[in-house]
Every structure is written in structure tokens, then in C-alpha cells.
Amino acid sequence: MRCGDFKTSYAADMTIFESGTARVMLGLFFCLLFSLPFFVPGYLLDIVNRIGIAVIGAIGLNILTGFTGQISLGNAAFMAIGAFSCGYLGTKFGLPFYLCIPLAGLITAFFGMFVGIPSLRIKGLYLAMATLAAHFIVEFVVVKWESVTGGVAGLTIATPKIGSFAIDSDARLFFLIFVIAIVAVLFAKNLFRTKVGKAFIAIRDQAISAEVMGVNILKYKLLSFGISSFYVGVAGALVAYQAKIISPETFPVSVAIDYLGMIIIGGLGSILGSIYGAIFITLLPELLRMGTSSLAGSFPGMVNHLAAMKELVFGLLVIIFLIFEPSGMAARWHSIKNYWKLYPFSH
Amino acid sequence: MDVTFLLQLIINGLVVGSIYALVATGFVIIYKATSALNLAQGEFLMVGAYICLNMLSKYHLPFWQAILITFFFSAILGMLIERLILRPLIGSHLISVIMVTLGLSSILKALIQLAYGTDTIPFPEVFPSAPVQIGPIPVSQGYLYAVGCVTILVVILTAFFKYSKTGVAMRATASSQQVALSMGISVKKMFAISWAIAAIVSSVGGVLLGTIRGGIDMSLSFMGLKVLPVVILGGLDSILGAIVGGIIIGVLENLSGGFIDPLVGGGAKEVAPYIALILILMFKPYGLFGKKKIERV
């Protein structure tokens, strides 16, 4: 019987699936996931779609913040750039969505790398402030550059189409979002098995040692900003398709804080953690809404305080996780799994 | 160019800037002593303003009693936060400290919203508002009182850090925790006092803003983010820098509000400090008075 988690080769250490069972379980999960649109009602499917988008965005942020150690408070601004460039390309040039989404990602990646240039000189909290400042500047530009972004009135997004097949319902959007999300997860998972991903981790752990070992810091920091922003831009483009009308208010600074909360609660430097965090933070307001509406009979004022309740619970959760489980839900899940794997001989 | 208009803008900038300076001082005190970046500074300001409002309009206390009670509660709040939230995180990664203060700001904002709602609540008039003429321009008396309060507070703080035993101990802690410990200074106590002072100083900013604006609402908390350009300009670990930076940013904000806003149709006033922040980080990352840390990667 198994008495621990031992690896005897590098290949075994790097493997994604630890056992055949894991493969089968993942296959079953995909079957279940892709059958969701056939029996889940529209409103719930909308939430599921938002989870899918949040997964892409959270993985993007985690690549930068969790794996490379560069703190970014500008996530919402990058999402806005992705969303507005996607909308602009779609409405002004009539490009199909399968070109708009990657182009939006590339444009955002370019901006991300631009913001990342100072990261060689400034780091840590200075970088956090610089990205926060970048957020406000992007917000200002989005409001003012009316010919491209539509200003405060917003931008109406063209319905994505393949030939004459319009992706206009939540169910159809579901397939678009989740195909991209799965590709995003697989890419990120494999990224950290390659030289590039390991260079990111080396920069996070000890930048000077990384440089001594031959990692070109500027190149890999910029690459990390680029990849991360590409993810976030794609997530922004999907937000645009889902929301159908986007305005500067779609991407306030609280969105960036929510995303940071996702990766903190899920687990910094963990792909699986980003997924857990994205699910959890997206579901949080919905769970609170259900909770308050069931209590509405006894506390009629509760419904008005939903936004404040969400903020309160979010803040409490972030603090509790940081103090008691700084590695996030992913680490907790891992230790629970290990406990049962070795049961009853675990210590 | 209209000189009166220019002077008016500069005076407004000085007043707002002196409040920025106050909040930034709180920020710098925490950063210097505990090297934690407090992104909930604006919420301290907001909470202070609401406590004072409550004392003034609900319990009808005279202003000096209300402000003392505000100080008391702010100090307790600061110390509690340090003890319960920041102390367990000592030595953890920077992102944890940043995120924990962001979480804290969510909580404080939510609590205020639950208690008072999102509407603007009128703030009782504390200072006489009749304008006085200074040269050609009328200036509200409230402004003068505000600048006066800030000046007095800065003098008190300077004296505190220079002459009082606690103040010297705090400076010792900021310069080296290990040496401070070996000299018999309780570093934990100094951390708690730093948070208490920061909360008190911010609450004064909140009360002054409340009296100047005549009403307070949730938007006061944005002041905490406005303070970031100030501390970057002045240098993160310099109180003098916070004061000079606050005034410069306040004037800059009002000037760009007066001269650039009409050209672009609004918004420049809000974004100008952040553009300044980026420029300062590029050309002078340690600010005007900050300690240079040479580190090459």
C-alpha cells in the first residue's frame, strides 16, 4: 500500500496526472461540464460563464503575481484594454470574433509589456503603485477617447458569428468561453513545465540568483507581463461578448482587487488555486444573494445591503486566508487529499 | 491669464494638499516603523470623519470633546488592526501585506456603508464659513482653520518625534529593529503606537475634509489612493517629504483641474497625480527626500 508521496524521476515529478484515475476523473468532469448547458437554466449558466471568464483572468494574474512575483493592481485596466480593443475591432473593422479575441489578447499583451518595462527598475510596492496609477490613466483614456471607446456612453459589441451561426445565447457563449478556458488552463499548466515557466519561478524566488544562473531578468519579466496580459485581455474580450455593452464602469479598480482576492484565496503560484479562487469569488455574491433573499422575510432590510455584505465577507475572507492559510485553497485541498490517501496512517 | 483665478486655484490646492500631507504622514509613519504599506489609510480617514459626525450631530457634544473621542476611537482602531491583522503577518511576503490592507479597506467601507448608507450626510459647521479677504481673493475661514490645524498637528508630531521618549524609541525602531530591541525598546509596542498615530492623524484629515465640504460620504475613502502619489513624490520614508509632497500634489491637482479640465472636458484633475506618480517612479524613484536604497538586479 502507499505510504507517502514519493517521486523517483524528474518525469514523474513533472507529470500532470499522478495516476490513471486522475485522467478518468478529469474526463468525467469534462463530460459533466459540457453537458451543463443542456439542463442548467439561463441565469445559472450566466454565472457559470462568468466563472469561466474569471478562471482565464485569474490564471493570467497568477502567472504574473503568483509565479513571477510581480504585484499588479492594474488587472482591471488590462481587462478594459482587451474588452475595448475587441469591441473596436469587431464593430469598426467587422472582424470575426475568432480574430478579435486573439488580437485583443495581443494588444493587451503589448500594453502589459509596456507597463512592465519599469519593472526592471522598480519592484515590490513601487510596482504595485505604478500599476495602480496605470489603472487610473487607462480609465481616463477610456472615458476620453470617445471615437474608439464610446466614452461614458459605452460601446455596443457585435454578436459573435461563425458564418450565419450567431453565438447569442448563454448556452452558445458557454462553449466559446469554456473551450478557451480549457486551452488557457492547459497552456498555463504546461508553461510551468518548460524553461520559461521555471525562469519565472526563479525570478520570484530570488531575482539575483536567477540572474547568476543565466536567466535574463528583463526578458523573462517582460515575457511574464506579456503572457499574463494576453490572458487578461482575452478574459476582457470575453467579458465584452458576454456583457454586450461595455463602458468604463464595467472595469472599476474593485475588479482588480477581486482578481487579487481570487488568487490569494485560491492559492498564489497554483493553477488549480486560480480555478478554485475564481469559482469561489464569482459565486460569493450569488451565494449571499440567495442567503439574503431566503432571510428577506425576517430581515427585510438585508437585500439593500447586499453590496456592502459582499465587500465585508470578501475582506474578511482575504484576511482570514492570509493569516491562517496563506497558500490558499489549493494547499488546503492538497493536504486534505493527502490525509485521506494515507488514511488511517496519516500523521 | 487671470491672476485671481490662479491664486484661487493655488489656495485651494494648498488646503487640499495640507490634508493630503496629513494622511500621507500617517502612511509614512506606518511604513517607516513597520515597513507595511497601508492601503486602508483612506478608510481610517473616513471612519474618523464618521465617528466625529456621530458625536457632533447625534450626541451634540462640543467640537473639542467630539474630536477627543474621535482620537480615542481611532487610536483603538489602529491598535486593534495592528494586533489582530498585521502582527500575524510580520515577515510574510509583500503581497500579503498589501492584500491584507486592501481586505481591511473592504471591511471598513462595508461597515460604514451598513451603518450609514451611501448618501452624503451633512457635516455640522464647526468653523465659521464667512470668507475673509486675503489681498484680492476671498478665502473661506474654514480653509484657514484647516491649514492652521494641520500646521499645529505637524508641529506637535515633529516635537513628539524629536523630544519625547516614545518618539525617539519609534525612530530607533524605524532605523533598526534589532538594535532597538537590544536597547530595551518594545518593538511590538512601537508598532501599535505607529498604527494608532496614523489612525489619529488620518481622522483629523477626515474631520477637516468633512467641515470643508460640508458633508461626508463613502468617497472620502478614495483619499487613501490619492495619498500614493504624495508619498512617492516625497519619498516613502520621509515625513518632511509627505508634507511637501502633499502640498505639491494638492496644488498640481487643482492647477490641472483649472487649466487642463476645460480643454479635455473634465477628469484631468483626478488623473494628474497618477501621471505624476509614474513620472516620479521613472526619474526619481526614491522621491524628493526618501532614503536611497541601492540595489541592482
Chai-1 contact restraints between the chains, C-beta under 6 A:
chainA,res_idxA,chainB,res_idxB,connection_type,confidence,min_distance_angstrom,max_distance_angstrom,comment,restraint_id
A,I71,B,I95,contact,1.0,0.0,6.0,A-B,restraint_1
A,I122,B,L281,contact,1.0,0.0,6.0,A-B,restraint_2
A,I122,B,P285,contact,1.0,0.0,6.0,A-B,restraint_3
A,G124,B,L94,contact,1.0,0.0,6.0,A-B,restraint_4
A,L125,B,L37,contact,1.0,0.0,6.0,A-B,restraint_5
A,Y126,B,L281,contact,1.0,0.0,6.0,A-B,restraint_6
A,A128,B,I98,contact,1.0,0.0,6.0,A-B,restraint_7
A,M129,B,L228,contact,1.0,0.0,6.0,A-B,restraint_8
A,A130,B,L281,contact,1.0,0.0,6.0,A-B,restraint_9
A,A133,B,Y274,contact,1.0,0.0,6.0,A-B,restraint_10
A,A133,B,L277,contact,1.0,0.0,6.0,A-B,restraint_11
A,A133,B,I278,contact,1.0,0.0,6.0,A-B,restraint_12
A,F136,B,V271,contact,1.0,0.0,6.0,A-B,restraint_13
A,F136,B,Y274,contact,1.0,0.0,6.0,A-B,restraint_14
A,I137,B,V271,contact,1.0,0.0,6.0,A-B,restraint_15
A,I137,B,Y274,contact,1.0,0.0,6.0,A-B,restraint_16
A,F140,B,G267,contact,1.0,0.0,6.0,A-B,restraint_17
A,F140,B,V271,contact,1.0,0.0,6.0,A-B,restraint_18
A,K144,B,V264,contact,1.0,0.0,6.0,A-B,restraint_19
A,A207,B,V297,contact,1.0,0.0,6.0,A-B,restraint_20
A,I208,B,V297,contact,1.0,0.0,6.0,A-B,restraint_21
A,I217,B,V297,contact,1.0,0.0,6.0,A-B,restraint_22
A,I257,B,L102,contact,1.0,0.0,6.0,A-B,restraint_23
A,L260,B,M99,contact,1.0,0.0,6.0,A-B,restraint_24
A,I264,B,M99,contact,1.0,0.0,6.0,A-B,restraint_25
A,H305,B,L114,contact,1.0,0.0,6.0,A-B,restraint_26
A,A308,B,A110,contact,1.0,0.0,6.0,A-B,restraint_27
A,A308,B,Q113,contact,1.0,0.0,6.0,A-B,restraint_28
A,A308,B,L114,contact,1.0,0.0,6.0,A-B,restraint_29
A,E311,B,S106,contact,1.0,0.0,6.0,A-B,restraint_30
A,E311,B,K109,contact,1.0,0.0,6.0,A-B,restraint_31
A,E311,B,A110,contact,1.0,0.0,6.0,A-B,restraint_32
A,L312,B,I107,contact,1.0,0.0,6.0,A-B,restraint_33
A,L312,B,A110,contact,1.0,0.0,6.0,A-B,restraint_34
A,F314,B,S106,contact,1.0,0.0,6.0,A-B,restraint_35
A,G315,B,G103,contact,1.0,0.0,6.0,A-B,restraint_36
A,G315,B,S106,contact,1.0,0.0,6.0,A-B,restraint_37
A,G315,B,I107,contact,1.0,0.0,6.0,A-B,restraint_38
A,V318,B,G103,contact,1.0,0.0,6.0,A-B,restraint_39
A,I319,B,I85,contact,1.0,0.0,6.0,A-B,restraint_40
A,I319,B,V100,contact,1.0,0.0,6.0,A-B,restraint_41
A,I319,B,G103,contact,1.0,0.0,6.0,A-B,restraint_42
A,L322,B,S96,contact,1.0,0.0,6.0,A-B,restraint_43
A,L322,B,V100,contact,1.0,0.0,6.0,A-B,restraint_44
A,I323,B,P88,contact,1.0,0.0,6.0,A-B,restraint_45
